[in-house]
């Protein structure tokens, strides 16, 4: 399969990309890091992480292992998410951002603080040359270890903070965080590994030397998880690639993903690790086409109903008829559609792995039940709880983190005898109402 090359990338651009990595190391070295942060109490409710609009701050993060002893936390901020005011003597509009981080070394029986600090940034819109702000922070990480990184970004003028947790996997030199993906047009790092066929990127390995890349290609994983009331495990299909090939490095080569599917790139064909890029089709993470609107209805329809809907020649009409059939009120049907597909959209943003986020265990629960009322995280799991003081019976779901060579965002639902009220939840949606544990 040919999917790389073009005449538009010259040698000076290749040098520019390598200089880009060198600049990251220099800039990161200039960060001002203060004293370690005190450890906060465990068990804090982190449900706001999955509640859209709770905070305008939506930073993006990537880890890049630049050496055996040092890694980079790469962060991206959109200036429109910050609050600016005339804070200096000249009356110029500026913003102040703090990034607080704590890096925890995780081993089987202990979790210890390995690194921490605070970095201060002053953002002057007059000096910005692009639509986003990208920064780097040096982390002390040793080869052969696993870490979890807590990052808190604070808009000091707005007095608002957002907390994120990032898994840092430095057990080998071949995991995805040993690679950086760079857009060849902008020469900026790519933070989302969901790309469409129009994207052109360079893949840079940790040693920053030219490499041939071994590519494993998998057809799209279109499976959805079984309902949570069934004690059936979530299937895993990425065992044998559908095709493999080599991408030979040259000054004019770049990478495209020409068709939908999963592409894993590795400098060593003998290892299963590498960096995974996915083509989920046009519009992702948005839900715009009739097919994209029809497929998530699998959580509300049985297999026979779903097969009948997907066989209809006019898929858009079939979807409209389903939602209009849930209620006699057209405006209420529109509201149901808006809520349901907004959840599908945000599931794609929060939970995507090698398949769209709505197809994952967490995506399924998120769509039917909504964001959890309470969320606790640990190194190996997330616990979602639904129900507040008004609810007579709370529902909890536990998601176990799974090591995968394709993604650091894989969590499988722990299935057991816990009450899920799944049948009731689906029935409520089909009767024209959004299900809530609190009502």
N, C-alpha and C positions, 0 to 999 in steps of 0.2 A: 504494500500500500504506500503510495507516494503522498506525503503530506508535509514536506519541508522544502525549503529553498526560497529564493527569489533574488532578483537583481538589485533590490532596493537597499540591501544592507551591505555596506562597504567595510573595509578593514578599519577605518577610523571609528566606525560605530562599535565594532567589537572591542577596540581599545577603550572606547567610552564606557562600555558596560563594565569592564574590569576596573577602570578608574572609579566607577560608581561604587563598587564594593570597597575599594580602598578608602574612599571618602567616608563611607559609613563607619569604618573602624576609627578614623581620625575624629569624626564628630562625636562618636560615642565616648571616646577617650576624654573629651572636653566637658562632659556632663559634670555638674556639681552634685555630689552625693553626700548626704548628711548622715547622722547617726542611725543605727538600726532602730526599727519601729518596735514598740511593745507588742507582744502577742495578744490578740483579742480572744475573747471567750468563744468556744465552739458552739455549734448548734444555732447560729444566727439564721433568721429567716431571709433567704435570698430570692424569694419569689419574684422580686422586681426584675431579675435578670431576664425573665421571659414575659414581661408585661410591656407591650409596645406603648410608647408614648409616656412612660413613667418618668423618663428623663430625656432631654434633647441630646445629651451626650451619647454618641454611639461610636466609640473608638474601635478600630480594628487592630489586631495584633498578629504577628508572626514571629517564630523563633528561628534563628539561623545559627548553626554551630560553626563558627569561623575557625576555631582551633580546638585541640584536645582539652584545653583548660578554660577557654572563654567562649561564651555564646552571646549573641545579640538578641535583645528584645526589640523588635521593630514595631513601631506604632504609627498609626495613621489617624489624623483628625481632619474633619471638614470644618473650615472656619465658621460657616454659617451656624454650626452647633454651639459656638462659644458666644459669650456675652462680652462686648467691648464697651469701654467707656473712656472718657478723657481723663486718664489717670496721671499723666505726666505734666510737667510744668509748661510745656509748649501746647497743651491742649490736644495732643494727638490721641487718636483712639487706639487703645491697646488692650490686650487680654492677658491674664495671668493663669497659667495652668501648672498644677503640681501633679507629679506621678509618683505615687508611693508603691513600693513593691517589697514583697517578702518571698524568698525562694526557699522551699522546704525540700530537703533530701528525704526521699521515701524508700524505706526498706521494709522487709516482711513484718517486723515487729516494732518498728519505731519510725517516727517522723521528726526530724530535727531541722532547726533553722540554719540554712547554709549561707544566706546572703540577704541583705535588705538595705533600703535607703530611700531617699526622697530626691527627686530631680525637679528643678524649677525651670519653667519656660516662660519667657515673655514674648507674646505674639503681636507683632506689628503688621497690620494688613498692608501697609505700604511696601513692605519688603517681600511679600508673597508673590511667587512667580507661577503658581499653579493653583488649582482648585482644592488641593489638599495639603496638609502639613505632615511630613514624615520625619520621625526622629528615631534615634537608636540609644539603647541603654546597655552597657556591658554587664554581663552576669558571670559570676564565678561558678562554672559548672565543670565537673570532671567527667572525662570519658568513662563509660561503663556504669553510669548511675542514672537513676530516674528521679525527677523532681516534679513538684507542683508549684506553680508560680501564682501568687495572689497579686493582682495589680489594681490599684485604686487611682482613678483619674479624677482630679478635682478642678472644677472651674471656680477660681477664687472670687471672681466678681459676682457670679450668680449664686455662690455658696451652695454648690450642688456637686455631688460625687457619684461615680458609677464604679462598681467593683466587678472584676472579672477573674476567672481562674483558668490557667493555661497549663497543660501538661507538657513537660520538658523531657523528652526521651533522648538520652545521650548514651544509651547502652551500646550502640554500634556506630560505625562511621557511615552507615548506609540507610538509616531511617530518613523519613521525609524532611526532617528539620536540618539535614545536612545539605539541602538543596535550596537555592533561591530562584524564583521565577520572575523574570523581568520582561516588561512589555517593550518590544523592539521599537515602537513608535515614540513612546514617551520616555523610555529609558528609566522608568520608575518600577519599583517592585510591585508585583501582582499579589494582592492580599486574599482574593477569592480564587480558589482553584476550580471553580465551575466556570468554564469558558465555552463560548459558542464558536462556530466554525470560522468566524471573521477574525478572531483574535490571533495575533502572531507574537510568540514569546520565545525568549531564550531561557534555557535551563543552565544554571551555574552551580557546579559542585563546590564543595567546601574548600578544595585546594585551589580553586579559581584557574585551573589549567584546562586546556581543551580536552574533551572526552567524547568518545563514541558512546551512544546510549542504547542499551538494550530495552526494547519496548514490548510490554505485554498488553495486548488489547482484549478486553472483555465486552461482550454485548451488554446493553443496558440491563440492569437488574430491575425487573418490573414486578417483583414479588411484593406483597404487603403482609404484615404480620397477622397472625390469627388473633381473634378477640381475646381480651385479657382474662375472660372467665374460662378459657380452655387451657389445660395444662399441656400445651404443645410448644416446643421451642421455636424460636425464630429461625427460619432457614438461612443458610449461608451458601451461596452458589459460586463464589469466586475461587474455584479450586484449580481449574485448568483453563488457561487463556484460549480464546477463540482463534487468535493468531499472534505471531511474534515476528519481530524484525529488528534490524539495527538501523539507527540513525547515525550516519557518519558525519563527523564534525568537519566543517569548513567555514571560512570567513563569511560566506554568504548564506549559510543555512539558518533557518529558524523553524520553529515548530508550530503547526496548526493541528487542530482536531477536526478532521473533515466530516465526520459523521458522529451520530450519537453513540455514546458508550464510555467505557472506562479505560484510561491509558495510564499505565504505570511505567515510569522511566527509571532505569538503574544503570550505574556505571559498571556493575558486576552482574552478569547473567546468572551467576551461581547462587546469589542470595535472593530471598523473597522480598526484601525491603526495597524501597525506592520512593520517589515522589509521584503521587497519583493526581492526575488531572481528569476532569469529567466534562463531557459535553452532554448536558441534559436537554438540548434543543433550544429553540428560540424562546425569548421572553423570560427565561428562568431568572429569578425565583418567582416572577409574577405568573398569574393564572389568567390567560387571555383567550386561548383557543378553545373550541368546543371539546376536543379530546382532553385537554388539560382540566376542563371543568367536569367532564364525565368520570374520569378515572377515580378521583377521591370519593365518589359516591359509593365505592365498594364497602365503606364502613357502615353505610346505612341500608344497603341492599343485600339480599342473599345471592348466592351464586347464579341461580336461575334468572332472577331479576336483572342482575348485572350483565349477564350474557345477552339477554334480550335488549337491554338498553344500548350496549355496545354494537349490536348488529343493526341498529336503526340507521338508515342512510342519512337522515338529517339529525346529526348528533346534537346540534344546538337546540332543535325543537324538542328532542327527547329530554334533555336536561331541564328546559323550561317547563315542560309538562310535569316532570317529577316534582319540582318545587311548587308549582301552582297547585298540584294535587295534595300538598300537605296542609293547605289552608284555603278558605274561601276569600280571604283578604289579600288582595294583590300587593298592597303596601307591606303587609306583614311578611309575605313571601319574599319580597325584595330585601327586607331586613334580614331574614334567615340566610339568604344568599350572600349578603355582604358579610355577615358574621362568620359563616362557614368558610368562605374562600379567603377571608382575611386570615383566619387561623391556618389554612393551608399555606398561604404565602409566608407567614411568620414561622411556621414549622420548617419550611424550606430554608429560611435564614438561620434559624437556631440549630437545627438537628441534622442537616445534610451530611452524608458520609460519601460512599461511592454510589449511593442512590439518593433521590430527592428526599428531603427531610420528612415530607408527609408520609412516606412509605416506611418510616422507621417506627420502632415501638414508642418512643417518646412522641413522635409526630402523631401517631394514632390517638394516644391519650390526650394530647394537647388539643386536637381538633374536636373530639367528642365532649371532653370535660372542660376545656379551656385552660388558661394558665392556673397553676396550683395556688391555693391560698397560703400554703407554707411550703418552702423548699429548703432542705438542708443538704449540704454537700460534704463529702469526705473524699479521701484519696481514691477510693474504689467504687463509690456509689453516689446516687442521688435519691432522695426520698421526697416524693410529692404527696402532699396531704390536701384534701379538699374538705371544706366545711369550716364554718366559723361558729360563733356563739348561737346563731339561729338554727343550726343544723342538729337534727336528732341523732344522726349517724354519720361519722366521718369516714372518708375513704382514703386509703393510702396506697401508693404504688412505689415500689423500689426498683431502681434501674441499676444494674451492675455494669461497671465499666469493663470493656473487653479490649484486650490488646489485639491490634490488627495492623498488618503491613500496609493497609490501604487508607487508614484514617485514624486520627486520635480522638474522634468524636463519636465512637461507637458505644452505645449503652443498650443492654438487653433487659427487658422486663423480667423480674423474678416472679414466676408464676406459682401460685399455691392455692390455698383454700380461703384466702382473704375475700371479703365481700367487695364486689366491683360495681354492682347495679348496672352492668353493661346493657342487659336486655331492656331495662327501664330507660336508660339513657337514649338508646337507639329509638325506642318507641316514642319517646318525648319529641325527638327531632322529627320523626315521621308524622307526628300529629300537629306539627306546625309550631313547636316551641323549642327554645334553646334550653338544653338540660342544665340544671344547677343542683348541686347537693344541698344548697341552703334553702331550697323552696320545696 
